[in-house]
Amino acid sequence: MSDYDFSKARFETRQLHAGEHEDLFHAGFPPIYLTSSYYCTDTETAQRLMADKEAGHLYSRFNNPTVDAMERRLASLEGYEECVSASSGLAAIAQLIFAYARPGDNIVSATKIYGGTYGMLQGDIKNLGIETRWIDDAADYDAYRIAIDEKTKMILFETPGNPLLNIVDIEKVVEIAKDAGVLSVLDNTFATPFLQPVSHLGVDLVVHSLTKYVTGHGTSVGGAVIGSKALIDPIRWGPHANLGPTFSPFNAWLMLIGLDTLSIRMERHSENAMEIANWLLDHPGVSYVNYPGLPDFPGHEIAKKQMKMFGGMLGFGAAGGYDHAVNVLDSLKLVKHQLSLGDVKSIILHPASSTHFPVPEDVKEKLGIKLEYIRLSVGLEHVADLKADLDQALRTMV
Ligand SMILES: Cc1ncc(COP(=O)(O)O)c(C=O)c1O
């Protein structure tokens, strides 16, 4: 096995190599172990493996060699010791909450987060007796302090937030969490560890929907929680092993392919999105543009401080209101109206009726998820072709 020291390697090198381990046949790419269980060489070793006193494999609900390879690579890219995957981004968040909160405890979370996470916290998690205290203005740091009490277990937040791209100052939230002795949990799905490295800021746990930029090609669903061994072990050997949100080895293999090119894709996504955001600002069919890279966008200065580039996600208002927004979505010829984000191909959707469907109308109204608002995941097509398609669709009503 190579003794290359990955702790000194740059991101671009780690995304290709970190977590490599010797394979029987010297395979140049981690093989797919579609294996459910592993025979034991002797009973003493089996018992040591079961008690996590020795690294190895017993059963693929606990861990799997292909999944391990992807987890090690992700942990390295985020700059933490350990990663535990899950069958989806929401399953990753659920297993983390199951590990760290009990009935009677509470979670403090910004309301401006992915609608599915909101729905889970307000539904299944609330039904277990774990309340969420909602912060409507995700950048009102006093509100987080006020919401925390002795039963608070974590602050859960996203930046940039889905779907409004609102920016939260990570350093400030971490400081509040540390002062209160609660966990800081950041959903880094939109930015990825390439654009937004956070381990040096002291974030306790990072969660991802791997379905998005990590896979990058819209080929599989998955999630992960990343952090210190002390914080990840209770998740892996608790809810991950006991509830079974197992991550498929085949999906892990697809994600290893995705990780190989993450930095290059994120740079081009960001360049294309920046150009389209600036172009949309002057378009007669657009009333406003949400993009963290625009100097007038609230939070731009904080985004500049904590992100390398501003990412591939943006949002805009259709100038003619809801009917115009529907016309835009239905008139696009190249860009697909499709759930999800972060694919190499551009994807567009209407958050109020899709990703944020579980959020009640009055909450959407309060948060500013308006009926004319459209969210665009800018892909890697030539930017001139994207502009031409958006232009013809936006002009249907102006
Ligand atoms: C920011 C964010 N977190 C979590 C999720 C949930 O991920 P998954 O769909 O993989 O369960 C999503 C899905 O869109 C998301 O956008």
The ligand as an ORCA input file, in Angstrom:
! r2SCAN-3c Opt
* xyz 0 1
  C     -30.032     21.100      0.825
  C     -30.646     19.746      0.752
  N     -30.478     18.893      1.789
  C     -31.023     17.655      1.783
  C     -31.777     17.216      0.720
  C     -32.371     15.830      0.736
  O     -31.615     15.008     -0.076
  P     -32.189     13.645     -0.753
  O     -33.148     14.069     -1.801
  O     -30.956     12.991     -1.265
  O     -32.841     12.890      0.354
  C     -31.964     18.064     -0.388
  C     -32.765     17.622     -1.536
  O     -33.037     18.365     -2.443
  C     -31.393     19.363     -0.357
  O     -31.554     20.222     -1.367
*
